[in-house]
Amino acid sequence: MNIRNEEISELVVEIPEGHTHIRTTLVLKDGTELTFQEATIANLVRAFITVKTHPILTRVKLENKNLEKRKKGFDKWQLV
């Protein structure tokens, strides 16, 4: 799926009531809503900045992994 800027009606970044983490919702003009958890957007931003600023890298690929050993408070499923 390739989403073009003109297909987006709004982008909402918020901490929903009763939550502590940011949710980002992309609303398309056709009514489709895509909501992303904070960790997903954080990974996307890190990968984007890496590709944009690295002198040689032109691609970063993150894959979803089930991590048994992880930092306290981190979800077992991580994009690494």
Secondary structure, 3 states (H helix, E strand, C coil): CCCCHHHEEEEEEECCCCCCCCEEEEEECCCCEEEEEHHHHHHHHHHHHHHHHCCCCCCCCCCEEECCCCCCCCCCEEEC
